[in-house]
Each structure stands twice: as structure tokens, then as C-alpha cells.
């Protein structure tokens, strides 16, 4: 009876741990709760057998990822959400493969294996899905760390803190306190040149859901109507899918766009679905005031099951919606855009997820743009969670972001990842922002997946060596 009671308590604690990890993300967004969740997880895993560690990690992972990813069921039902969450939960459970001791070295090992599993989730399978990384939750608490060690380094730091909390030694608590309190005083400063006047337009859609694409001309017209006057503006910015029919092929769309550009007399950056001989392309297209295409970037990091269907025959048996997805053609390189002496790059939707992809696109850029379309996720927490990710990228790269979405959130982020200004979600409007320039690159932008994999691997090797003595 006592054994059953003990196991029930530990099972409840593992579920509670996962819920605390989830609470770091929208809609709750409490930065401290994931630290408590990680501390409970370390406590449960330390000095335990492989089978116990696996069940504990799996239950924690499911309790974490099922509510986190619930937005993926918004219009396609429960089955894809459950498959995604359970699959990610199984990957999360890989932290059980490495035993951890209840000491400082064990804390390092715990943080290292947690980082490796996050990197695996970011890369695998089908290009990975790095949603729900703990490093996305600490912009308001550990902001000073982001330009030094990046999102991955923040995850490592947080999970080490989680472990040290459970060891209950005074020197560790003093170190953690100083880490949080004194950290902001060692922030690196960067040049702050005024750069660019942008008008970001949140045009909205007629109806939330998957079939907004069928009303592409309406969405285009909504963005035309929502665009405020362009006086004093260097760039008008529209979101992903704002021009969801190729204006080079559809005459009505082409005429509407040409007339609009002629009236604004400034540059326009659209999110356009273009046709090609090999399939549709998700493009960011920059038009000059005379209506000529000045630059084009084609999204490289396509979202599996959203922009292309891996294992299509199986996917179509699981969800009827898979049949409606036309496989997009990925771009093959970054195409920075230059305007008035400033260089910028646009990340399209989920491209903000992968560390290596982001740092390659952001290199030497004066400022950054994130174009996204959140209409397919309705009123769920997806948009707010994606904004958290973008905030972490701004803090990591110390570059300002102009974030624009069809339905929200449309936001001006400063180089710390803080919101300077924003529009209300679902309300069509124009957000004017003066974006500062910073072409410098942070230390974090030089540390890719390879560095962190080797770093974490050496810690695991060192921990194993210590245990063998």
C-alpha cells in the first residue's frame, strides 16, 4: 500500500512538473514556474532506474506538450494534435537515457541532456519543430544572457538552476540570487542608430479558419483598406499571405496591387503566394514605388504538414485536411533586402524556430522583420506563443523586429525583446514604428547547434567519467 501511495505521489509530481513547464508559455507566461517545474523533474529523476526515469519523463513531457500544442487542433481536430504532442513527448522522454546524480555534477548532466533533447526536437523529424523550448520563456528575467549564450544557453542555465535548487545548499542559493540580480549590470551595449520608418498593416481576414485562402482577393483588399497614409514612411509592411494569389497570374489581384502601389509612392513588402513550374512558393516580395519587384525572398524552412506533407499517403488517412495541402517549393538561399542604406531580412512564420536558420538570416542585418499569418489558429494561444519566440530572438540578436500578422499580434520589438508598441489582436489597423539600426552581431549569433551539441556532449562525458571513479 505504501509503495502504491509513493508511486501515485511521484506520478502526480511528474504531471505537475510538466504543467509548470507549460506555464512559462502563453496564455500564462510566468517565467518562474518553468524553473519550479524543472526543479521537480530533476528531483524525480535523480538516482533512479532507467525505466522509472523514462516513465517520469514521458508523463512530464505529455503534461507539458499536450496543453502547449493544443492550438494545433483548432480547425483540424484532436487526432493531429495528439499525434504531434505524443511524438514530441516521446522525444522529450529521451532525457531519461542519461542517469543523473543528486549533486552539482548531476545538475550539469541534467542541463546538458535537456539541451541535447531540445536540439533534437528542433531538428528532427522532417526538419524539426522547436516549439516549447525553455529558452523562449526567460526574456523578462534573464535578458542579459540572450546576446551572450542565446536561446540554447538560456535553457542550459535555467535547467542547471533547477537542479541546484533541489540540492538545498546555501552557496547555490546565493549564487542563483546574484545571477538574477547582478546579471543586468553586465549587459553588452550596442550601437543605436535611428534607421527606418515602417508602417505595419494588420488587415485581418473575413473569417478565421483554414479556408481563408479561398477568399484571397478579400484578404488583399482588407490590407489595402487597412493601410494608413504613407506620408513619411520608408516601407509599408504586409504580413504573410496578405497577397495569397499570385498577382503576376491573377489579373484582378495584379491590377489592385499596381493601383495601390501607384497611390502610396513608397516601398511595399508583401507576403505573397507565387506560382512556379514546381509548385507554390511562400514569398516575401519587395515592390519599389514604380511597381517593379526590387527584391524577393522565398521561404526556405517550410512547415511540415502545413506547407508540405511528409508521408502523404499516411497523413491523408489520418486527416482529410492533408489532401488540401499543396506542397510548397522551398527557397534555397537568404536574400537580404536593402533600402535607404539599411539592410534587413524577413523571417516568414515558423522560420524563427531554428537557431541556425535564424542566425544565418540575421547576420549583419540592420533590423529584422517577421511576417506571419495566424488566422488558421483562431483565438488560440498560438499567436502569443509565437510572439514569445520572436521576443527571444530579438533579445538574442540584439536587433529590433517589426512583427506583422494578418490577425495579430502585430508588434514593434526593441533589441531587448520588449514591446514598444502593438495592435490589438483581430482589429484591422496600421502600426507605425521607427526602427533603430544595429548591424553588429552578438556572441550568441556565432554559437550554432554544433557548438552546443559538443558542449553538452563534453559535459555528459565528464559526468560519466566522474561517476566511474
KAQUI-V762478 format. One record per backbone hydrogen bond with DSSP energy under -1.0 kcal/mol. CO is the residue of the C=O (numbers start at 1). NH is the residue of the N-H. Records with the same first field share a line. If there is no record, write none. Layout:
BEGIN
CO = NH ; NH
END
This chain:
BEGIN
1 = 5
2 = 6
3 = 7
4 = 8
5 = 9
6 = 10
7 = 11
8 = 12
9 = 13
10 = 14
11 = 15
12 = 16
13 = 17
14 = 18
15 = 19
16 = 20
17 = 21
18 = 22
19 = 23
21 = 24
22 = 25
23 = 30
25 = 28 ; 29
32 = 36
33 = 37
34 = 38
35 = 39
36 = 40
37 = 41
38 = 42
39 = 43
40 = 44
41 = 45
42 = 46
45 = 48
49 = 53
50 = 54
51 = 55
52 = 56
53 = 57
54 = 58
55 = 59
56 = 60
57 = 61
58 = 62
59 = 63
60 = 64
61 = 65
62 = 66
64 = 68
65 = 69
69 = 72
70 = 73
71 = 74
73 = 77
78 = 82
79 = 83
80 = 84
81 = 85
82 = 86
83 = 87
84 = 88
85 = 89
86 = 90
87 = 91
88 = 92
89 = 93
91 = 94
92 = 95
93 = 96
94 = 97
100 = 47
101 = 103
103 = 107
104 = 108
105 = 109
106 = 110
107 = 111
108 = 112
109 = 113
110 = 114
111 = 115
112 = 116
113 = 117
114 = 118
115 = 119
116 = 120
117 = 121
118 = 122
119 = 123
120 = 124
121 = 129
125 = 128
133 = 136
134 = 137
138 = 141 ; 142
142 = 145
145 = 148 ; 149
146 = 150
147 = 444
149 = 153
150 = 154
151 = 155
152 = 156
153 = 157
154 = 158
155 = 159
156 = 160
157 = 161
158 = 162
159 = 163
160 = 164
161 = 165
162 = 166
169 = 173
170 = 174
171 = 175
172 = 176
173 = 177
174 = 178
175 = 179
176 = 180
177 = 181
178 = 182
182 = 185
183 = 186
184 = 187
193 = 437
196 = 435
197 = 234 ; 235
198 = 433
199 = 237
200 = 431
202 = 429
211 = 214
212 = 215
213 = 216
215 = 219
216 = 220
217 = 221
218 = 222
219 = 223
220 = 224
221 = 225
222 = 226
230 = 233
235 = 199
236 = 269
237 = 201
239 = 242
243 = 273
246 = 249 ; 250
250 = 254
251 = 255
252 = 256
253 = 257
254 = 258
255 = 259
256 = 260
257 = 261
258 = 262
259 = 263
260 = 264
261 = 265
267 = 236
268 = 287
269 = 238
270 = 285
271 = 243
272 = 283
274 = 281
276 = 279
280 = 329
281 = 274
282 = 299
283 = 272
284 = 297
285 = 270
286 = 294 ; 295
287 = 268
288 = 291
292 = 288
295 = 286
297 = 284
299 = 331
300 = 302
303 = 306 ; 307
307 = 328
308 = 305
311 = 315
312 = 316
314 = 318
315 = 319
319 = 322
320 = 323
321 = 324
322 = 325
337 = 344
339 = 342
342 = 339
343 = 366 ; 367
344 = 337
345 = 369
347 = 371
348 = 351
349 = 352
350 = 353
354 = 358
355 = 359
356 = 360
357 = 361
358 = 362
362 = 365
366 = 438
368 = 402
369 = 347
370 = 404
371 = 349
374 = 377
375 = 209 ; 378
377 = 380
381 = 385
382 = 386
383 = 387
384 = 388
385 = 389
386 = 390
387 = 391
388 = 392
389 = 393
390 = 394
391 = 395
392 = 396
393 = 397
394 = 398 ; 399
400 = 368
401 = 413
402 = 370
403 = 411
404 = 372
406 = 204
407 = 426
410 = 423
411 = 403
412 = 420 ; 421
413 = 401
414 = 417
418 = 414
421 = 412
424 = 427
429 = 202
431 = 200
433 = 198
435 = 195 ; 196
437 = 193
443 = 446
444 = 447
448 = 452
449 = 453
450 = 454
451 = 455
452 = 456
453 = 457
454 = 458
455 = 459
456 = 460
457 = 461
458 = 462
459 = 463
460 = 464
461 = 465
462 = 466
463 = 467
464 = 468
END
